[in-house]
Amino acid sequence: MTSPSYAAHPADTHISDLASEAPEPEAEEKVGVIDLLEKAGSVLVPLGVTLYALLYMGYQAMYAIFGITPEQAGIDQAVLLGRLLGTILPLLILGAIALGLAVSLGWLLNVITRGWAGRIVQKVRRQPWIVAVIAAAWAGASYLGFMYFMTALSGDDPTAKISVEAGDVLLAAGLGVVAYVVPFRLLRRKPVGRAGLKVLVGALTGIGLGYVLMIQMIYGAINVLEKGESTALLDAVGFQTQWAKLQDSSGKPLYDSRWMMVLGEHEGGYAIYDCDRALTFRKFSESTILTEVQMFPPDREKGFTCGSLAE
């Protein structure tokens, strides 16, 4: 005798398939959080690496204004990393605040439009050409900092400030679209290419932001060289304007007890900038005593410029 076989009802089969395919709310939430962290990390990591590299180049250009290298001022990789953390962390904090505000406004807009805004965004994300154009325009705009950096270097007056105009932004974005839209579209064909696209966009963003900061660091160093006053950006990137009066080992005042800027110390020698003579020199630390040390410039008359004794 054979046991009777029962065929599954089509409706039961359909219900069981739906039950097996429907993800649990908690699992879906975890996947969303992990996905968000992966997307953020794939952009922030290359952005931070390129920004650090550009800021190191900015340090070299900044100390080159005084005729020395960062190493001669005692700035090695460890010291530089510690100082630049004070720059990168505030940028990340401000970026997180801006991202949070953007997400909140997007959520509010989606609620006001009863979900239409979210559906439109999802439709745009499914259009690879639109995403490629947006990424290419952003990458092109990131080159704007490099363009202004090269313009400042090739200018007759390096102290002349360069202003950003809307036409320049549109031109840079347009060049980015022409150069990158097809490669970015090809990258979006596979998951590996989409991940690489995020890395490229993050790296280009860091390059653009780094060159903008580098220009401002050079302008700040020129301001210190000419007026002996630091800027807020130089303070943010860890440039120390330490002032002191010098004495020899016996306590005799040197250089008429004038204020000197101590740029740093390396291998037993101070790197010192004489603002009154607009001159940078090195002096052995064993035979030099720093007195009245302070981290702010001395009181000067209004309109003071360095190099008065040199003239």
C-alpha positions as semicolon CSV with decimal commas, in nm:
position;residue;x (nm);y (nm);z (nm)
1;M;0,000;0,000;0,000
2;T;0,137;0,339;-0,091
3;S;0,079;0,644;0,123
4;P;-0,135;0,912;-0,036
5;S;0,050;1,216;-0,161
6;Y;-0,091;1,562;-0,121
7;A;-0,009;1,839;-0,372
8;A;0,062;2,179;-0,227
9;H;-0,203;2,435;-0,295
10;P;-0,075;2,717;-0,523
11;A;-0,193;2,981;-0,280
12;D;-0,002;2,815;0,007
13;T;0,311;2,800;-0,205
14;H;0,280;3,169;-0,295
15;I;0,232;3,269;0,069
16;S;0,532;3,062;0,182
17;D;0,751;3,222;-0,087
18;L;0,649;3,569;0,023
19;A;0,720;3,482;0,384
20;S;1,066;3,351;0,300
21;E;1,154;3,651;0,084
22;A;1,031;3,922;0,322
23;P;1,323;4,043;0,538
24;E;1,284;4,094;0,906
25;P;1,259;4,461;1,006
26;E;1,556;4,432;1,241
27;A;1,775;4,260;0,979
28;E;1,678;4,520;0,719
29;E;1,770;4,798;0,960
30;K;2,109;4,642;1,031
31;V;2,180;4,604;0,662
32;G;2,091;4,970;0,609
33;V;2,324;5,087;0,888
34;I;2,611;4,871;0,765
35;D;2,553;4,990;0,411
36;L;2,556;5,353;0,527
37;L;2,884;5,304;0,718
38;E;3,044;5,134;0,420
39;K;2,939;5,415;0,187
40;A;3,062;5,683;0,428
41;G;3,393;5,503;0,486
42;S;3,457;5,454;0,116
43;V;3,438;5,832;0,070
44;L;3,587;5,964;0,396
45;V;3,899;5,745;0,399
46;P;4,037;5,857;0,059
47;L;3,927;6,213;0,136
48;G;4,123;6,212;0,463
49;V;4,434;6,053;0,307
50;T;4,452;6,300;0,019
51;L;4,373;6,592;0,247
52;Y;4,657;6,490;0,481
53;A;4,899;6,465;0,186
54;L;4,799;6,808;0,055
55;L;4,826;6,966;0,399
56;Y;5,179;6,826;0,432
57;M;5,262;6,991;0,101
58;G;5,104;7,305;0,242
59;Y;5,340;7,288;0,541
60;Q;5,636;7,266;0,304
61;A;5,515;7,566;0,104
62;M;5,438;7,759;0,423
63;Y;5,784;7,716;0,575
64;A;5,946;7,775;0,234
65;I;5,819;8,134;0,267
66;F;6,067;8,168;0,557
67;G;6,346;7,992;0,365
68;I;6,346;7,669;0,568
69;T;6,191;7,323;0,555
70;P;5,941;7,184;0,808
71;E;6,212;6,943;0,929
72;Q;6,443;7,234;1,012
73;A;6,164;7,370;1,233
74;G;6,130;7,034;1,410
75;I;5,816;6,926;1,220
76;D;5,847;6,553;1,152
77;Q;5,570;6,313;1,048
78;A;5,458;6,243;1,405
79;V;5,439;6,611;1,499
80;L;5,265;6,694;1,173
81;L;5,005;6,422;1,223
82;G;4,926;6,550;1,571
83;R;4,891;6,908;1,451
84;L;4,683;6,825;1,147
85;L;4,439;6,624;1,356
86;G;4,336;6,959;1,497
87;T;4,244;7,058;1,141
88;I;4,091;6,738;1,008
89;L;3,872;6,668;1,312
90;P;3,690;7,006;1,301
91;L;3,636;6,954;0,928
92;L;3,484;6,613;0,999
93;I;3,266;6,759;1,274
94;L;3,141;7,038;1,049
95;G;3,089;6,786;0,768
96;A;2,888;6,561;0,998
97;I;2,671;6,855;1,104
98;A;2,613;6,953;0,740
99;L;2,530;6,592;0,650
100;G;2,288;6,564;0,942
101;L;2,112;6,884;0,841
102;A;2,087;6,766;0,481
103;V;1,939;6,431;0,590
104;S;1,691;6,607;0,820
105;L;1,580;6,847;0,547
106;G;1,548;6,558;0,303
107;W;1,335;6,363;0,551
108;L;1,115;6,669;0,615
109;L;1,072;6,727;0,242
110;N;0,980;6,363;0,194
111;V;0,717;6,390;0,468
112;I;0,572;6,711;0,324
113;T;0,549;6,562;-0,025
114;R;0,401;6,235;0,112
115;G;0,690;6,024;-0,014
116;W;0,716;6,173;-0,361
117;A;1,059;6,324;-0,294
118;G;1,199;5,987;-0,183
119;R;1,059;5,809;-0,486
120;I;1,207;6,070;-0,718
121;V;1,548;6,031;-0,554
122;Q;1,530;5,652;-0,592
123;K;1,438;5,689;-0,960
124;V;1,734;5,922;-1,014
125;R;1,968;5,676;-0,841
126;R;1,856;5,404;-1,079
127;Q;1,958;5,617;-1,378
128;P;2,331;5,549;-1,421
129;W;2,388;5,835;-1,663
130;I;2,241;6,093;-1,424
131;V;2,454;5,967;-1,135
132;A;2,762;5,967;-1,359
133;V;2,696;6,328;-1,464
134;I;2,653;6,441;-1,102
135;A;2,972;6,262;-0,991
136;A;3,166;6,400;-1,290
137;A;3,049;6,757;-1,221
138;W;3,149;6,723;-0,855
139;A;3,490;6,586;-0,954
140;G;3,542;6,873;-1,196
141;A;3,448;7,130;-0,935
142;S;3,702;6,969;-0,701
143;Y;3,976;7,065;-0,945
144;L;3,891;7,431;-0,890
145;G;4,128;7,447;-0,592
146;F;4,415;7,310;-0,803
147;M;4,339;7,560;-1,079
148;Y;4,352;7,852;-0,838
149;F;4,669;7,718;-0,679
150;M;4,846;7,711;-1,017
151;T;4,708;8,057;-1,096
152;A;4,851;8,192;-0,770
153;L;5,193;8,040;-0,842
154;S;5,207;8,180;-1,195
155;G;5,091;8,527;-1,092
156;D;5,324;8,825;-1,080
157;D;5,215;8,912;-0,726
158;P;5,188;8,601;-0,505
159;T;5,024;8,807;-0,230
160;A;4,729;8,903;-0,451
161;K;4,420;8,721;-0,328
162;I;4,222;8,518;-0,581
163;S;3,843;8,521;-0,563
164;V;3,615;8,238;-0,673
165;E;3,347;8,332;-0,924
166;A;3,037;8,141;-1,031
167;G;3,159;8,122;-1,389
168;D;3,478;7,946;-1,278
169;V;3,279;7,688;-1,085
170;L;3,056;7,618;-1,384
171;L;3,359;7,592;-1,614
172;A;3,535;7,345;-1,382
173;A;3,216;7,138;-1,342
174;G;3,166;7,135;-1,719
175;L;3,522;7,018;-1,780
176;G;3,467;6,744;-1,526
177;V;3,153;6,627;-1,705
178;V;3,334;6,616;-2,040
179;A;3,631;6,426;-1,896
180;Y;3,466;6,186;-1,649
181;V;3,105;6,119;-1,741
182;V;3,179;5,823;-1,971
183;P;3,442;5,657;-1,742
184;F;3,212;5,701;-1,441
185;R;2,921;5,551;-1,636
186;L;3,134;5,247;-1,724
187;L;3,240;5,209;-1,360
188;R;2,877;5,182;-1,250
189;R;2,821;4,863;-1,447
190;K;2,962;4,641;-1,170
191;P;2,960;4,661;-0,788
192;V;3,341;4,684;-0,781
193;G;3,327;4,978;-1,020
194;R;3,065;5,156;-0,810
195;A;3,286;5,118;-0,503
196;G;3,582;5,250;-0,700
197;L;3,374;5,547;-0,812
198;K;3,313;5,645;-0,449
199;V;3,685;5,619;-0,376
200;L;3,769;5,840;-0,675
201;V;3,511;6,102;-0,582
202;G;3,634;6,109;-0,221
203;A;3,997;6,140;-0,331
204;L;3,922;6,420;-0,577
205;T;3,722;6,602;-0,310
206;G;4,018;6,580;-0,073
207;I;4,251;6,709;-0,345
208;G;4,031;7,009;-0,419
209;L;3,983;7,097;-0,051
210;G;4,353;7,042;0,018
211;Y;4,465;7,283;-0,253
212;V;4,224;7,548;-0,124
213;L;4,370;7,511;0,226
214;M;4,723;7,514;0,083
215;I;4,663;7,848;-0,087
216;Q;4,530;7,996;0,236
217;M;4,828;7,857;0,430
218;I;5,067;8,028;0,188
219;Y;4,875;8,356;0,218
220;G;4,885;8,323;0,597
221;A;5,262;8,261;0,595
222;I;5,312;8,570;0,376
223;N;5,105;8,769;0,627
224;V;5,330;8,649;0,909
225;L;5,640;8,727;0,704
226;E;5,523;9,082;0,631
227;K;5,334;9,181;0,946
228;G;5,438;8,927;1,208
229;E;5,074;8,830;1,268
230;S;4,926;8,486;1,228
231;T;4,584;8,401;1,082
232;A;4,303;8,185;1,212
233;L;4,377;7,915;0,954
234;L;4,746;7,897;1,051
235;D;4,643;7,857;1,412
236;A;4,400;7,582;1,308
237;V;4,666;7,384;1,120
238;G;4,905;7,407;1,414
239;F;5,147;7,676;1,298
240;Q;5,302;7,815;1,617
241;T;5,403;8,180;1,630
242;Q;5,619;8,172;1,940
243;W;5,790;8,497;2,031
244;A;6,084;8,547;2,266
245;K;6,382;8,768;2,346
246;L;6,724;8,608;2,312
247;Q;7,019;8,598;2,552
248;D;7,353;8,424;2,527
249;S;7,462;8,155;2,772
250;S;7,590;8,420;3,016
251;G;7,257;8,605;3,020
252;K;7,365;8,896;2,797
253;P;7,079;9,028;2,580
254;L;7,117;8,971;2,208
255;Y;6,994;9,175;1,912
256;D;6,911;9,477;2,129
257;S;6,648;9,269;2,315
258;R;6,420;9,277;2,012
259;W;6,137;9,029;1,979
260;M;6,217;8,724;1,766
261;M;5,983;8,460;1,627
262;V;6,096;8,107;1,711
263;L;5,985;7,885;1,424
264;G;6,108;7,564;1,585
265;E;6,407;7,362;1,699
266;H;6,590;7,082;1,521
267;E;6,920;6,904;1,594
268;G;7,030;7,150;1,860
269;G;6,948;7,467;1,668
270;Y;6,663;7,717;1,674
271;A;6,505;7,840;1,352
272;I;6,444;8,209;1,420
273;Y;6,275;8,479;1,216
274;D;6,383;8,837;1,281
275;C;6,075;9,039;1,189
276;D;6,252;9,375;1,218
277;R;6,512;9,272;0,960
278;A;6,286;9,029;0,767
279;L;6,557;8,766;0,805
280;T;6,550;8,396;0,896
281;F;6,854;8,241;1,064
282;R;6,953;7,945;1,281
283;K;7,123;7,964;1,619
284;F;7,259;7,693;1,848
285;S;7,017;7,622;2,132
286;E;7,299;7,543;2,379
287;S;7,433;7,897;2,359
288;T;7,093;8,068;2,342
289;I;6,844;8,141;2,618
290;L;6,484;8,226;2,536
291;T;6,327;8,477;2,773
292;E;5,979;8,631;2,797
293;V;5,842;8,352;2,580
294;Q;5,485;8,405;2,461
295;M;5,253;8,252;2,202
296;F;5,110;8,582;2,075
297;P;5,284;8,862;1,883
298;P;5,422;9,158;2,077
299;D;5,245;9,491;2,077
300;R;5,328;9,689;1,766
301;E;5,224;10,028;1,640
302;K;4,932;10,040;1,399
303;G;5,031;9,959;1,044
304;F;5,358;9,790;1,144
305;T;5,535;9,586;0,877
306;C;5,842;9,369;0,910
307;G;6,176;9,474;0,765
308;S;6,189;9,828;0,906
309;L;6,553;9,789;1,019
310;A;6,651;9,626;0,691
311;E;6,538;9,934;0,503
